[in-house]
Amino acid sequence: MRYTRYDIKKKNKSNFTFFLTIALVLVLAFILGTVIFNLFSPSNIKKGNTSTKNNINVVKNKDNKASSSNYIAIQRGIYAKKENVSEVLNSLKPYGNIFTVEDNGKTRVFLGIYEEDEGIKLMKKLTDNKVDNSKITFVMNKKDLCDAEISEIITAYIKVVNKLSEKDVKSVKTEEIKKWMSSLDKVDKNSSNIKTLNNLKEHINKLPKDLTKDQASKSYIFIYNTLKEVNNK
């Protein structure tokens, strides 16, 4: 009797161990499958290193009448006397690169041009530091591919020039923006802003290989005049 009882107990124990092993294998397989799926899911793939081709595709898809881009020129003030301008320029240097524009005998002093979100952040910083400022907003409506390319090129150019505002940056390479720009699709030569687009491309292609801090002002003035020209149409 003892022998029979012992044998049954051992058999039950073996069955329990077998089913427990199977259950653990299934659980581990499920967990491993979930991890692998999440790891390679498209939503988790990093998109920081977007290629030039992807940038071009963005341009192609932006010929939407409802779409637009907003840019901000941060204005410190308008001055009639040159001596007042020099004092203001020195006070703004810690915040970035400055440029000036002559307007009806007076001088407008600006602290760079930015995409709207970035511009608002800098304006808040200036206000927090008790530096008076205002903004001129330019709206770039993208009615067609020509307008979309103008907007994308201006955005890229602004990022290049704004890089020069960083403390440890002495110059910025321009080869990448030139290469990217040359790969854009040709637009309809009858587009209303085709002249603006061609002038923009010509300007960037003539930029030096290394754009330095002392050239930032000239670049900002060109961007300012381009945005003003498009907005006035």
Summary of the structure (lengths in Angstrom):
residues: 233
radius of gyration: 30.1
end to end distance: 104.9
largest distance: 117.0
contacts: 637
relative contact order: 0.13
helix: 58%
strand: 18%
